[in-house]
């Protein structure tokens, strides 16, 4: 499963036709999670929690985390913001 924001980031980094072909293959091979009302609501709560704790994170990371939390999947990333967001997985529920 993949959040569409991740696909967008991959498309932005695909500099060659070979890279674009790889992204197309990935897109066809995985289930794309839908970013809908629940994800946006979770994103709002995550943003508020992060700001309240003095740890704002990039918008893309908020959306990716909210998508993962709503669909109850793990986040596999080395980005420094995801451990911060993971701390709010439970407290950002409705």
Secondary structure, DSSP 4 states (H G I P E B T S, - for coil): -EEHHHHHHHHHH--SHHHHHHHHHHHHHSPEEP--HHHHHHHHHHHHHHHHTT----HHHHHHHHHHHHTT-------HHHHHHHTTTTTT--
